[in-house]
Structures are given as structure tokens and as C-alpha cells.
Amino acid sequence: MNYPLYIGLDTSPTAVALCRARFANDQKKAFILYKPSQRCAQPFPVSADLGLSLDVIYHLVEDSIYNVYMADLFSAARKFVIIYSTDAGIPSAPSQPHIRHRQCSAWIDLHAPRWRLFRSIPNKHPFCGDYNRGSSADFLIYQNISVGPTVSR
């Protein structure tokens, strides 16, 4: 990724430590341990033009953590949010207790009214019964409609 400044958040202390070590000489990248269970109801203290959520949402199995995470994601982003996730409340397999599929677009419609779906990009490798060869997640790009002219598709 070639961004002027990148701030990565993760709930895993190990992942944060590995990223800090890997990018120790890159002053344009910072990594923060994210603890949604310790957040209170106020805007997220860091903001950026773009918020990215890649392979996160369907791993948030607790409602309270999911709600805090989504609120933080949309309050931290100023212009765009890109989500890579499923967007359907389909049941998860009993063998996957760490996965909970949610209709995140419904949460956004209800709780983030300044945001509109800009583009949905279907997965190039859709799930067809083998998780090693496909995924049921797609890219959802949201745009903040309160920050000026929208970008054309």
C-alpha cells in the first residue's frame, strides 16, 4: 500500500507487534492496539480520509463489539469507507463459532445516515463450497455525502 500516512488498528497484540517490527523504518506507518470493549460512546480519536475494514466484520460475533466497531469505523473515516465482508445475515456453520455473517448495510443505513453505498464490487472468486478457493465476502465502498461533491462511478 502506498499511502501518505497509514494507521493500522488490530485487536491482536501479536499482529500489532509484528507490523511494528516489519515497518519499523517506515515513519509513514503506525500500528495501534484496538480494544473495542474498552471504548466509550464518543467519536473515535483518530480520523482519516479512508477507513478500511478487511476481513473483520464477520469475525465480530458479539453484538456489543460489532456495534462499537462499526461506529468507530464510520466516525474515524472522513470521506470513504471500504468494507470487505459478507453483507447478509446468513447462518454460520456450527464448525465456525468465530464467524457471524451480518447484513452490515442495514447497520449503516440505520446508524450512519451520512454514508451512501458508492459501489459494490462482487468477489472475483465467489464461494462455491470450498473456503480455500473462494469467499462469500465482497467489497462495499461507502461515501460520506456530507463532505462535498460525490465522486462519479
FIDO-848478 format. One record per atom (N, C-alpha, C, O): residue number from 0; residue in one letter; atom name; x negated, z negated, y negated. Coordinates in Angstrom, 2 decimals, always signed. Example, Ala and Ser with C-alpha at 12.3 -4.5 7.8 and 13.67 -1.06 7.14 Angstrom:
REM FIDO-848478
   marba   pavo   nudren        px        pz        py
       0      A        N    -13.19     -7.80     +5.69
       0      A       CA    -12.30     -7.80     +4.50
       0      A        C    -13.20     -7.80     +3.30
       0      A        O    -14.24     -8.46     +3.32
       1      S        N    -12.85     -7.08     +2.25
       1      S       CA    -13.67     -7.14     +1.06
       1      S        C    -12.90     -7.87     -0.03
       1      S        O    -13.41     -8.04     -1.14
***
This chain:
REM FIDO-848478
   marba   pavo   nudren        px        pz        py
       0      M        N     -0.83     +0.00     +1.17
       0      M       CA     +0.00     +0.00     +0.00
       0      M        C     -0.88     +0.00     -1.24
       0      M        O     -1.84     -0.77     -1.34
       1      N        N     -0.55     +0.84     -2.15
       1      N       CA     -1.32     +0.93     -3.38
       1      N        C     -0.43     +0.54     -4.55
       1      N        O     +0.14     +1.40     -5.23
       2      Y        N     -0.30     -0.76     -4.79
       2      Y       CA     +0.49     -1.29     -5.89
       2      Y        C     -0.46     -1.89     -6.92
       2      Y        O     -1.54     -2.36     -6.56
       3      P        N     -0.06     -1.89     -8.20
       3      P       CA     -0.92     -2.52     -9.21
       3      P        C     -1.09     -4.02     -8.95
       3      P        O     -2.14     -4.59     -9.24
       4      L        N     -0.04     -4.64     -8.39
       4      L       CA     -0.09     -6.06     -8.02
       4      L        C     +0.86     -6.25     -6.86
       4      L        O     +1.98     -5.75     -6.88
       5      Y        N     +0.41     -6.97     -5.83
       5      Y       CA     +1.23     -7.21     -4.66
       5      Y        C     +1.24     -8.70     -4.39
       5      Y        O     +0.19     -9.33     -4.30
       6      I        N     +2.45     -9.27     -4.27
       6      I       CA     +2.60    -10.68     -3.91
       6      I        C     +3.38    -10.71     -2.61
       6      I        O     +4.55    -10.32     -2.57
       7      G        N     +2.75    -11.17     -1.56
       7      G       CA     +3.39    -11.23     -0.25
       7      G        C     +3.83    -12.65     +0.06
       7      G        O     +3.08    -13.60     -0.17
       8      L        N     +5.02    -12.78     +0.59
       8      L       CA     +5.54    -14.08     +0.99
       8      L        C     +5.84    -14.05     +2.48
       8      L        O     +6.34    -13.05     +3.00
       9      D        N     +5.52    -15.14     +3.15
       9      D       CA     +5.83    -15.24     +4.57
       9      D        C     +6.11    -16.69     +4.91
       9      D        O     +5.61    -17.60     +4.25
      10      T        N     +6.92    -16.90     +5.93
      10      T       CA     +7.25    -18.25     +6.36
      10      T        C     +6.21    -18.80     +7.34
      10      T        O     +6.23    -19.99     +7.67
      11      S        N     +5.31    -17.97     +7.79
      11      S       CA     +4.30    -18.37     +8.76
      11      S        C     +2.98    -18.71     +8.07
      11      S        O     +2.38    -17.84     +7.44
      12      P        N     +2.52    -19.97     +8.17
      12      P       CA     +1.22    -20.32     +7.60
      12      P        C     +0.09    -19.47     +8.19
      12      P        O     -0.88    -19.15     +7.50
      13      T        N     +0.21    -19.13     +9.46
      13      T       CA     -0.81    -18.30    +10.11
      13      T        C     -0.86    -16.91     +9.49
      13      T        O     -1.94    -16.40     +9.19
      14      A        N     +0.31    -16.30     +9.28
      14      A       CA     +0.35    -14.96     +8.67
      14      A        C     -0.22    -14.99     +7.26
      14      A        O     -0.95    -14.08     +6.88
      15      V        N     +0.11    -16.01     +6.48
      15      V       CA     -0.41    -16.12     +5.11
      15      V        C     -1.92    -16.27     +5.14
      15      V        O     -2.62    -15.62     +4.36
      16      A        N     -2.43    -17.12     +6.03
      16      A       CA     -3.89    -17.31     +6.13
      16      A        C     -4.59    -16.02     +6.55
      16      A        O     -5.65    -15.69     +6.00
      17      L        N     -4.03    -15.30     +7.50
      17      L       CA     -4.64    -14.03     +7.94
      17      L        C     -4.66    -13.01     +6.81
      17      L        O     -5.65    -12.31     +6.62
      18      C        N     -3.56    -12.91     +6.07
      18      C       CA     -3.51    -11.95     +4.95
      18      C        C     -4.48    -12.35     +3.85
      18      C        O     -5.15    -11.49     +3.27
      19      R        N     -4.56    -13.63     +3.56
      19      R       CA     -5.51    -14.09     +2.53
      19      R        C     -6.94    -13.76     +2.93
      19      R        O     -7.74    -13.33     +2.10
      20      A        N     -7.25    -13.95     +4.21
      20      A       CA     -8.61    -13.64     +4.68
      20      A        C     -8.87    -12.14     +4.65
      20      A        O     -9.93    -11.69     +4.21
      21      R        N     -7.91    -11.37     +5.10
      21      R       CA     -8.09     -9.91     +5.15
      21      R        C     -8.27     -9.30     +3.76
      21      R        O     -9.04     -8.36     +3.59
      22      F        N     -7.56     -9.83     +2.78
      22      F       CA     -7.60     -9.27     +1.42
      22      F        C     -8.31    -10.20     +0.43
      22      F        O     -8.02    -10.19     -0.76
      23      A        N     -9.23    -11.00     +0.93
      23      A       CA     -9.92    -11.98     +0.09
      23      A        C    -10.64    -11.34     -1.09
      23      A        O    -10.75    -11.97     -2.15
      24      N        N    -11.11    -10.14     -0.96
      24      N       CA    -11.85     -9.47     -2.03
      24      N        C    -10.97     -8.58     -2.91
      24      N        O    -11.48     -7.89     -3.79
      25      D        N     -9.68     -8.60     -2.69
      25      D       CA     -8.75     -7.77     -3.46
      25      D        C     -7.95     -8.67     -4.41
      25      D        O     -7.00     -9.32     -3.99
      26      Q        N     -8.33     -8.69     -5.66
      26      Q       CA     -7.68     -9.55     -6.65
      26      Q        C     -6.27     -9.10     -7.01
      26      Q        O     -5.55     -9.80     -7.71
      27      K        N     -5.86     -7.93     -6.53
      27      K       CA     -4.53     -7.41     -6.82
      27      K        C     -3.49     -7.85     -5.79
      27      K        O     -2.32     -7.49     -5.89
      28      K        N     -3.93     -8.62     -4.80
      28      K       CA     -3.01     -9.08     -3.76
      28      K        C     -3.07    -10.60     -3.66
      28      K        O     -4.14    -11.21     -3.66
      29      A        N     -1.88    -11.20     -3.58
      29      A       CA     -1.76    -12.64     -3.40
      29      A        C     -0.73    -12.91     -2.30
      29      A        O     +0.20    -12.13     -2.11
      30      F        N     -0.91    -14.00     -1.60
      30      F       CA     -0.02    -14.34     -0.49
      30      F        C     +0.40    -15.79     -0.62
      30      F        O     -0.42    -16.68     -0.82
      31      I        N     +1.71    -16.01     -0.50
      31      I       CA     +2.31    -17.32     -0.73
      31      I        C     +3.12    -17.72     +0.50
      31      I        O     +3.82    -16.90     +1.09
      32      L        N     +3.01    -19.00     +0.87
      32      L       CA     +3.83    -19.53     +1.95
      32      L        C     +5.24    -19.76     +1.40
      32      L        O     +5.43    -20.52     +0.45
      33      Y        N     +6.20    -19.11     +2.00
      33      Y       CA     +7.60    -19.17     +1.56
      33      Y        C     +8.35    -20.16     +2.44
      33      Y        O     +8.37    -20.02     +3.66
      34      K        N     +8.98    -21.15     +1.80
      34      K       CA     +9.73    -22.17     +2.53
      34      K        C    +11.17    -22.19     +2.03
      34      K        O    +11.52    -23.00     +1.17
      35      P        N    +12.02    -21.32     +2.57
      35      P       CA    +13.39    -21.25     +2.06
      35      P        C    +14.17    -22.55     +2.25
      35      P        O    +15.09    -22.83     +1.48
      36      S        N    +13.83    -23.34     +3.26
      36      S       CA    +14.56    -24.59     +3.49
      36      S        C    +14.26    -25.62     +2.40
      36      S        O    +14.99    -26.60     +2.28
      37      Q        N    +13.21    -25.41     +1.62
      37      Q       CA    +12.85    -26.35     +0.55
      37      Q        C    +13.20    -25.82     -0.83
      37      Q        O    +12.84    -26.42     -1.84
      38      R        N    +13.90    -24.69     -0.88
      38      R       CA    +14.28    -24.11     -2.17
      38      R        C    +15.55    -24.78     -2.70
      38      R        O    +16.39    -25.23     -1.92
      39      C        N    +15.66    -24.84     -4.01
      39      C       CA    +16.89    -25.34     -4.61
      39      C        C    +17.59    -24.19     -5.33
      39      C        O    +17.03    -23.10     -5.46
      40      A        N    +18.79    -24.42     -5.77
      40      A       CA    +19.61    -23.35     -6.36
      40      A        C    +19.17    -23.01     -7.78
      40      A        O    +19.78    -23.46     -8.75
      41      Q        N    +18.12    -22.25     -7.90
      41      Q       CA    +17.65    -21.74     -9.19
      41      Q        C    +16.96    -20.41     -8.95
      41      Q        O    +16.60    -20.10     -7.81
      42      P        N    +16.77    -19.62    -10.00
      42      P       CA    +16.11    -18.32     -9.80
      42      P        C    +14.73    -18.48     -9.17
      42      P        O    +14.03    -19.47     -9.41
      43      F        N    +14.36    -17.51     -8.38
      43      F       CA    +13.05    -17.54     -7.73
      43      F        C    +11.96    -17.52     -8.79
      43      F        O    +12.08    -16.78     -9.76
      44      P        N    +10.89    -18.32     -8.63
      44      P       CA     +9.88    -18.46     -9.69
      44      P        C     +8.94    -17.27     -9.87
      44      P        O     +8.13    -17.27    -10.79
      45      V        N     +9.02    -16.27     -9.02
      45      V       CA     +8.16    -15.09     -9.12
      45      V        C     +9.07    -13.88     -9.24
      45      V        O    +10.11    -13.82     -8.58
      46      S        N     +8.70    -12.90    -10.08
      46      S       CA     +9.51    -11.69    -10.15
      46      S        C     +8.62    -10.46    -10.14
      46      S        O     +7.44    -10.51    -10.48
      47      A        N     +9.23     -9.35     -9.75
      47      A       CA     +8.51     -8.07     -9.66
      47      A        C     +9.53     -6.95     -9.82
      47      A        O    +10.73     -7.17     -9.68
      48      D        N     +9.05     -5.76    -10.12
      48      D       CA     +9.95     -4.61    -10.23
      48      D        C    +10.64     -4.30     -8.91
      48      D        O    +11.80     -3.88     -8.88
      49      L        N     +9.92     -4.50     -7.81
      49      L       CA    +10.41     -4.15     -6.48
      49      L        C    +10.31     -5.33     -5.54
      49      L        O     +9.27     -5.99     -5.46
      50      G        N    +11.39     -5.61     -4.83
      50      G       CA    +11.38     -6.58     -3.75
      50      G        C    +11.49     -5.85     -2.43
      50      G        O    +12.34     -4.97     -2.27
      51      L        N    +10.63     -6.21     -1.48
      51      L       CA    +10.65     -5.58     -0.15
      51      L        C    +11.01     -6.62     +0.90
      51      L        O    +10.48     -7.73     +0.89
      52      S        N    +11.89     -6.27     +1.79
      52      S       CA    +12.24     -7.13     +2.90
      52      S        C    +12.17     -6.27     +4.16
      52      S        O    +13.10     -5.52     +4.46
      53      L        N    +11.09     -6.41     +4.88
      53      L       CA    +10.84     -5.56     +6.05
      53      L        C    +10.87     -6.40     +7.33
      53      L        O    +10.05     -7.30     +7.50
      54      D        N    +11.80     -6.11     +8.21
      54      D       CA    +11.91     -6.82     +9.49
      54      D        C    +12.12     -8.32     +9.32
      54      D        O    +11.59     -9.10    +10.11
      55      V        N    +12.87     -8.72     +8.31
      55      V       CA    +13.08    -10.15     +8.07
      55      V        C    +14.52    -10.56     +8.34
      55      V        O    +14.76    -11.51     +9.09
      56      I        N    +15.47     -9.87     +7.75
      56      I       CA    +16.85    -10.36     +7.69
      56      I        C    +17.43    -10.65     +9.06
      56      I        O    +18.10    -11.67     +9.23
      57      Y        N    +17.22     -9.80    +10.03
      57      Y       CA    +17.82    -10.06    +11.35
      57      Y        C    +17.10    -11.17    +12.13
      57      Y        O    +17.52    -11.53    +13.22
      58      H        N    +16.02    -11.71    +11.57
      58      H       CA    +15.36    -12.87    +12.17
      58      H        C    +15.83    -14.18    +11.54
      58      H        O    +15.40    -15.25    +11.96
      59      L        N    +16.68    -14.10    +10.55
      59      L       CA    +17.21    -15.30     +9.89
      59      L        C    +18.51    -15.69    +10.59
      59      L        O    +19.58    -15.18    +10.25
      60      V        N    +18.41    -16.58    +11.55
      60      V       CA    +19.57    -16.90    +12.38
      60      V        C    +20.44    -18.00    +11.79
      60      V        O    +21.61    -18.11    +12.15
      61      E        N    +19.89    -18.80    +10.88
      61      E       CA    +20.67    -19.88    +10.26
      61      E        C    +21.30    -19.38     +8.96
      61      E        O    +20.63    -18.77     +8.14
      62      D        N    +22.59    -19.65     +8.79
      62      D       CA    +23.30    -19.18     +7.60
      62      D        C    +22.67    -19.69     +6.31
      62      D        O    +22.51    -18.92     +5.35
      63      S        N    +22.30    -20.97     +6.27
      63      S       CA    +21.75    -21.53     +5.03
      63      S        C    +20.44    -20.86     +4.64
      63      S        O    +20.21    -20.58     +3.47
      64      I        N    +19.58    -20.60     +5.60
      64      I       CA    +18.30    -19.93     +5.34
      64      I        C    +18.55    -18.49     +4.90
      64      I        O    +17.91    -18.00     +3.96
      65      Y        N    +19.46    -17.81     +5.57
      65      Y       CA    +19.81    -16.44     +5.21
      65      Y        C    +20.30    -16.35     +3.77
      65      Y        O    +19.86    -15.49     +3.01
      66      N        N    +21.21    -17.24     +3.39
      66      N       CA    +21.76    -17.22     +2.04
      66      N        C    +20.71    -17.49     +0.98
      66      N        O    +20.69    -16.82     -0.06
      67      V        N    +19.83    -18.45     +1.21
      67      V       CA    +18.75    -18.74     +0.26
      67      V        C    +17.80    -17.55     +0.17
      67      V        O    +17.40    -17.15     -0.92
      68      Y        N    +17.44    -16.99     +1.32
      68      Y       CA    +16.52    -15.85     +1.33
      68      Y        C    +17.09    -14.67     +0.55
      68      Y        O    +16.39    -14.08     -0.28
      69      M        N    +18.33    -14.33     +0.81
      69      M       CA    +18.94    -13.19     +0.12
      69      M        C    +19.02    -13.44     -1.39
      69      M        O    +18.75    -12.55     -2.18
      70      A        N    +19.40    -14.65     -1.78
      70      A       CA    +19.45    -14.99     -3.21
      70      A        C    +18.07    -14.88     -3.83
      70      A        O    +17.92    -14.36     -4.94
      71      D        N    +17.05    -15.37     -3.14
      71      D       CA    +15.67    -15.28     -3.65
      71      D        C    +15.21    -13.83     -3.75
      71      D        O    +14.60    -13.45     -4.75
      72      L        N    +15.51    -13.03     -2.74
      72      L       CA    +15.10    -11.62     -2.74
      72      L        C    +15.66    -10.89     -3.96
      72      L        O    +14.95    -10.16     -4.64
      73      F        N    +16.94    -11.09     -4.22
      73      F       CA    +17.57    -10.35     -5.31
      73      F        C    +17.30    -10.97     -6.68
      73      F        O    +17.36    -10.26     -7.69
      74      S        N    +17.00    -12.26     -6.74
      74      S       CA    +16.66    -12.83     -8.05
      74      S        C    +15.20    -12.56     -8.41
      74      S        O    +14.84    -12.58     -9.59
      75      A        N    +14.36    -12.30     -7.42
      75      A       CA    +12.94    -12.02     -7.68
      75      A        C    +12.71    -10.56     -8.09
      75      A        O    +11.73    -10.27     -8.78
      76      A        N    +13.58     -9.67     -7.69
      76      A       CA    +13.41     -8.24     -7.99
      76      A        C    +14.09     -7.90     -9.32
      76      A        O    +15.19     -8.37     -9.61
      77      R        N    +13.40     -7.10    -10.11
      77      R       CA    +13.98     -6.69    -11.40
      77      R        C    +14.67     -5.34    -11.32
      77      R        O    +15.73     -5.16    -11.93
      78      K        N    +14.11     -4.37    -10.59
      78      K       CA    +14.64     -3.00    -10.60
      78      K        C    +15.18     -2.53     -9.25
      78      K        O    +16.27     -1.99     -9.17
      79      F        N    +14.40     -2.75     -8.20
      79      F       CA    +14.78     -2.24     -6.89
      79      F        C    +14.54     -3.29     -5.81
      79      F        O    +13.67     -4.15     -5.94
      80      V        N    +15.33     -3.20     -4.74
      80      V       CA    +15.11     -3.97     -3.52
      80      V        C    +15.19     -2.96     -2.37
      80      V        O    +16.13     -2.18     -2.28
      81      I        N    +14.19     -3.00     -1.51
      81      I       CA    +14.19     -2.16     -0.31
      81      I        C    +14.27     -3.09     +0.89
      81      I        O    +13.45     -4.00     +1.06
      82      I        N    +15.26     -2.85     +1.72
      82      I       CA    +15.50     -3.67     +2.91
      82      I        C    +15.35     -2.78     +4.13
      82      I        O    +15.88     -1.67     +4.18
      83      Y        N    +14.61     -3.29     +5.13
      83      Y       CA    +14.58     -2.63     +6.43
      83      Y        C    +15.21     -3.61     +7.39
      83      Y        O    +14.61     -4.62     +7.76
      84      S        N    +16.44     -3.31     +7.81
      84      S       CA    +17.19     -4.23     +8.65
      84      S        C    +18.39     -3.51     +9.25
      84      S        O    +18.71     -2.38     +8.87
      85      T        N    +19.03     -4.17    +10.17
      85      T       CA    +20.33     -3.71    +10.62
      85      T        C    +21.32     -4.08     +9.51
      85      T        O    +21.05     -4.97     +8.71
      86      D        N    +22.45     -3.41     +9.47
      86      D       CA    +23.47     -3.72     +8.48
      86      D        C    +24.84     -3.73     +9.15
      86      D        O    +25.77     -3.05     +8.72
      87      A        N    +24.93     -4.50    +10.21
      87      A       CA    +26.18     -4.62    +10.95
      87      A        C    +26.19     -5.95    +11.67
      87      A        O    +25.16     -6.41    +12.17
      88      G        N    +27.33     -6.57    +11.70
      88      G       CA    +27.45     -7.84    +12.39
      88      G        C    +27.64     -7.69    +13.88
      88      G        O    +28.57     -8.24    +14.46
      89      I        N    +26.76     -6.94    +14.50
      89      I       CA    +26.86     -6.71    +15.95
      89      I        C    +26.26     -7.90    +16.70
      89      I        O    +25.30     -8.50    +16.22
      90      P        N    +26.81     -8.24    +17.85
      90      P       CA    +26.28     -9.37    +18.61
      90      P        C    +24.85     -9.10    +19.08
      90      P        O    +24.49     -7.98    +19.45
      91      S        N    +24.05    -10.15    +19.06
      91      S       CA    +22.70    -10.06    +19.60
      91      S        C    +22.73    -10.37    +21.08
      91      S        O    +23.62    -11.06    +21.57
      92      A        N    +21.75     -9.87    +21.79
      92      A       CA    +21.65    -10.13    +23.22
      92      A        C    +21.33    -11.61    +23.45
      92      A        O    +20.56    -12.19    +22.68
      93      P        N    +21.90    -12.22    +24.48
      93      P       CA    +21.59    -13.63    +24.78
      93      P        C    +20.09    -13.87    +24.98
      93      P        O    +19.59    -14.97    +24.76
      94      S        N    +19.38    -12.83    +25.40
      94      S       CA    +17.93    -12.97    +25.62
      94      S        C    +17.15    -12.93    +24.31
      94      S        O    +15.93    -13.06    +24.32
      95      Q        N    +17.84    -12.75    +23.17
      95      Q       CA    +17.18    -12.67    +21.86
      95      Q        C    +17.77    -13.69    +20.89
      95      Q        O    +18.41    -13.31    +19.91
      96      P        N    +17.55    -14.99    +21.14
      96      P       CA    +18.11    -16.01    +20.25
      96      P        C    +17.48    -16.01    +18.86
      96      P        O    +18.01    -16.65    +17.95
      97      H        N    +16.38    -15.32    +18.69
      97      H       CA    +15.68    -15.23    +17.40
      97      H        C    +16.19    -14.08    +16.54
      97      H        O    +15.66    -13.83    +15.47
      98      I        N    +17.24    -13.39    +17.01
      98      I       CA    +17.78    -12.25    +16.27
      98      I        C    +19.28    -12.47    +16.02
      98      I        O    +20.03    -12.85    +16.91
      99      R        N    +19.67    -12.20    +14.78
      99      R       CA    +21.09    -12.24    +14.42
      99      R        C    +21.35    -11.08    +13.47
      99      R        O    +20.91    -11.08    +12.32
     100      H        N    +22.07    -10.11    +13.95
     100      H       CA    +22.41     -8.94    +13.13
     100      H        C    +23.51     -9.33    +12.15
     100      H        O    +24.50     -9.97    +12.51
     101      R        N    +23.32     -8.92    +10.90
     101      R       CA    +24.28     -9.26     +9.85
     101      R        C    +24.61     -8.01     +9.04
     101      R        O    +23.83     -7.06     +8.99
     102      Q        N    +25.76     -8.02     +8.43
     102      Q       CA    +26.11     -6.96     +7.50
     102      Q        C    +25.63     -7.39     +6.12
     102      Q        O    +26.40     -7.93     +5.32
     103      C        N    +24.34     -7.15     +5.85
     103      C       CA    +23.74     -7.61     +4.59
     103      C        C    +24.37     -6.93     +3.39
     103      C        O    +24.39     -7.51     +2.30
     104      S        N    +24.89     -5.72     +3.54
     104      S       CA    +25.54     -5.04     +2.41
     104      S        C    +26.76     -5.82     +1.92
     104      S        O    +27.05     -5.81     +0.73
     105      A        N    +27.46     -6.49     +2.81
     105      A       CA    +28.61     -7.30     +2.41
     105      A        C    +28.15     -8.50     +1.58
     105      A        O    +28.79     -8.86     +0.60
     106      W        N    +27.03     -9.12     +1.98
     106      W       CA    +26.48    -10.24     +1.20
     106      W        C    +26.10     -9.74     -0.20
     106      W        O    +26.40    -10.41     -1.19
     107      I        N    +25.46     -8.60     -0.28
     107      I       CA    +25.02     -8.05     -1.57
     107      I        C    +26.22     -7.74     -2.45
     107      I        O    +26.22     -8.08     -3.64
     108      D        N    +27.24     -7.10     -1.90
     108      D       CA    +28.45     -6.79     -2.67
     108      D        C    +29.08     -8.06     -3.26
     108      D        O    +29.56     -8.05     -4.39
     109      L        N    +29.07     -9.13     -2.49
     109      L       CA    +29.72    -10.37     -2.91
     109      L        C    +28.86    -11.21     -3.86
     109      L        O    +29.36    -11.77     -4.83
     110      H        N    +27.55    -11.30     -3.56
     110      H       CA    +26.68    -12.24     -4.28
     110      H        C    +25.71    -11.61     -5.27
     110      H        O    +25.11    -12.32     -6.07
     111      A        N    +25.55    -10.32     -5.23
     111      A       CA    +24.59     -9.64     -6.12
     111      A        C    +25.30     -8.46     -6.80
     111      A        O    +24.95     -7.31     -6.54
     112      P        N    +26.27     -8.73     -7.66
     112      P       CA    +27.10     -7.66     -8.22
     112      P        C    +26.36     -6.69     -9.14
     112      P        O    +26.87     -5.60     -9.42
     113      R        N    +25.18     -7.06     -9.63
     113      R       CA    +24.41     -6.14    -10.49
     113      R        C    +23.69     -5.08     -9.67
     113      R        O    +23.06     -4.19    -10.24
     114      W        N    +23.75     -5.17     -8.35
     114      W       CA    +22.99     -4.28     -7.48
     114      W        C    +23.91     -3.31     -6.77
     114      W        O    +24.98     -3.68     -6.29
     115      R        N    +23.48     -2.05     -6.72
     115      R       CA    +24.24     -1.00     -6.03
     115      R        C    +23.33     -0.28     -5.05
     115      R        O    +22.13     -0.12     -5.27
     116      L        N    +23.94     +0.15     -3.95
     116      L       CA    +23.18     +0.92     -2.97
     116      L        C    +22.77     +2.24     -3.60
     116      L        O    +23.62     +3.04     -4.00
     117      F        N    +21.49     +2.46     -3.69
     117      F       CA    +20.93     +3.68     -4.26
     117      F        C    +20.78     +4.75     -3.18
     117      F        O    +21.11     +5.92     -3.39
     118      R        N    +20.29     +4.32     -2.03
     118      R       CA    +20.09     +5.26     -0.93
     118      R        C    +19.99     +4.49     +0.39
     118      R        O    +19.44     +3.39     +0.44
     119      S        N    +20.52     +5.09     +1.42
     119      S       CA    +20.38     +4.58     +2.78
     119      S        C    +19.60     +5.63     +3.56
     119      S        O    +19.96     +6.80     +3.58
     120      I        N    +18.53     +5.20     +4.21
     120      I       CA    +17.70     +6.14     +4.97
     120      I        C    +17.77     +5.75     +6.45
     120      I        O    +17.23     +4.71     +6.84
     121      P        N    +18.41     +6.56     +7.26
     121      P       CA    +18.51     +6.25     +8.69
     121      P        C    +17.14     +6.23     +9.36
     121      P        O    +16.22     +6.95     +8.96
     122      N        N    +17.04     +5.41    +10.36
     122      N       CA    +15.80     +5.29    +11.12
     122      N        C    +15.46     +6.62    +11.80
     122      N        O    +16.33     +7.26    +12.40
     123      K        N    +14.21     +7.03    +11.69
     123      K       CA    +13.78     +8.27    +12.36
     123      K        C    +13.72     +8.10    +13.88
     123      K        O    +13.73     +9.08    +14.62
     124      H        N    +13.65     +6.86    +14.31
     124      H       CA    +13.58     +6.55    +15.75
     124      H        C    +14.69     +5.55    +16.08
     124      H        O    +14.41     +4.37    +16.29
     125      P        N    +15.94     +6.01    +16.12
     125      P       CA    +17.05     +5.08    +16.36
     125      P        C    +16.99     +4.45    +17.74
     125      P        O    +16.45     +5.02    +18.69
     126      F        N    +17.55     +3.27    +17.83
     126      F       CA    +17.58     +2.53    +19.09
     126      F        C    +18.43     +3.29    +20.11
     126      F        O    +19.55     +3.71    +19.82
     127      C        N    +17.86     +3.45    +21.29
     127      C       CA    +18.59     +4.14    +22.37
     127      C        C    +18.42     +3.38    +23.69
     127      C        O    +18.32     +3.98    +24.76
     128      G        N    +18.38     +2.04    +23.59
     128      G       CA    +18.28     +1.22    +24.79
     128      G        C    +16.90     +0.68    +25.08
     128      G        O    +16.76     -0.19    +25.94
     129      D        N    +15.88     +1.14    +24.38
     129      D       CA    +14.51     +0.69    +24.62
     129      D        C    +13.89     +0.27    +23.29
     129      D        O    +13.59     +1.10    +22.44
     130      Y        N    +13.70     -1.05    +23.12
     130      Y       CA    +13.15     -1.57    +21.86
     130      Y        C    +11.71     -1.13    +21.61
     130      Y        O    +11.23     -1.21    +20.48
     131      N        N    +11.02     -0.66    +22.63
     131      N       CA     +9.66     -0.16    +22.45
     131      N        C     +9.64     +1.26    +21.88
     131      N        O     +8.60     +1.74    +21.43
     132      R        N    +10.79     +1.91    +21.88
     132      R       CA    +10.84     +3.31    +21.43
     132      R        C    +11.79     +3.54    +20.26
     132      R        O    +11.92     +4.67    +19.79
     133      G        N    +12.45     +2.52    +19.79
     133      G       CA    +13.38     +2.72    +18.70
     133      G        C    +13.85     +1.41    +18.11
     133      G        O    +13.53     +0.33    +18.62
     134      S        N    +14.59     +1.52    +17.04
     134      S       CA    +15.08     +0.34    +16.33
     134      S        C    +16.47     +0.64    +15.79
     134      S        O    +16.78     +1.78    +15.45
     135      S        N    +17.29     -0.39    +15.70
     135      S       CA    +18.62     -0.22    +15.11
     135      S        C    +18.60     -0.50    +13.61
     135      S        O    +19.65     -0.49    +12.96
     136      A        N    +17.42     -0.75    +13.05
     136      A       CA    +17.28     -1.01    +11.61
     136      A        C    +17.14     +0.30    +10.83
     136      A        O    +16.60     +1.28    +11.34
     137      D        N    +17.62     +0.28     +9.61
     137      D       CA    +17.50     +1.40     +8.68
     137      D        C    +16.96     +0.87     +7.36
     137      D        O    +16.88     -0.34     +7.15
     138      F        N    +16.58     +1.78     +6.48
     138      F       CA    +16.16     +1.41     +5.13
     138      F        C    +17.36     +1.46     +4.19
     138      F        O    +18.09     +2.45     +4.17
     139      L        N    +17.55     +0.40     +3.43
     139      L       CA    +18.59     +0.34     +2.41
     139      L        C    +17.89     +0.10     +1.08
     139      L        O    +17.15     -0.88     +0.93
     140      I        N    +18.10     +0.98     +0.12
     140      I       CA    +17.46     +0.85     -1.18
     140      I        C    +18.53     +0.51     -2.20
     140      I        O    +19.48     +1.26     -2.40
     141      Y        N    +18.36     -0.64     -2.85
     141      Y       CA    +19.30     -1.09     -3.87
     141      Y        C    +18.65     -1.01     -5.23
     141      Y        O    +17.45     -1.22     -5.39
     142      Q        N    +19.48     -0.69     -6.23
     142      Q       CA    +19.01     -0.56     -7.61
     142      Q        C    +19.81     -1.52     -8.49
     142      Q        O    +21.02     -1.65     -8.36
     143      N        N    +19.10     -2.19     -9.39
     143      N       CA    +19.74     -3.07    -10.35
     143      N        C    +20.34     -2.22    -11.46
     143      N        O    +19.61     -1.58    -12.22
     144      I        N    +21.65     -2.19    -11.56
     144      I       CA    +22.32     -1.31    -12.52
     144      I        C    +22.33     -1.89    -13.93
     144      I        O    +22.78     -1.22    -14.86
     145      S        N    +21.84     -3.10    -14.11
     145      S       CA    +21.86     -3.72    -15.44
     145      S        C    +20.56     -3.56    -16.21
     145      S        O    +20.40     -4.15    -17.28
     146      V        N    +19.61     -2.77    -15.68
     146      V       CA    +18.31     -2.65    -16.35
     146      V        C    +18.09     -1.28    -16.98
     146      V        O    +16.95     -0.88    -17.22
     147      G        N    +19.14     -0.56    -17.25
     147      G       CA    +18.96     +0.72    -17.91
     147      G        C    +19.40     +1.88    -17.06
     147      G        O    +20.13     +1.69    -16.08
     148      P        N    +18.97     +3.08    -17.43
     148      P       CA    +19.40     +4.29    -16.71
     148      P        C    +19.02     +4.24    -15.24
     148      P        O    +17.95     +3.75    -14.87
     149      T        N    +19.90     +4.74    -14.42
     149      T       CA    +19.61     +4.79    -12.99
     149      T        C    +18.73     +5.98    -12.68
     149      T        O    +18.72     +6.98    -13.40
     150      V        N    +17.99     +5.86    -11.62
     150      V       CA    +17.14     +6.94    -11.14
     150      V        C    +18.02     +7.88    -10.33
     150      V        O    +18.87     +7.42     -9.57
     151      S        N    +17.82     +9.15    -10.48
     151      S       CA    +18.63    +10.10     -9.70
     151      S        C    +18.15    +10.14     -8.27
     151      S        O    +16.98     +9.88     -7.99
     152      R        N    +19.03    +10.46     -7.39
     152      R       CA    +18.71    +10.50     -5.97
     152      R        C    +17.99    +11.76     -5.67
     152      R        O    +17.62    +12.01     -4.52
***
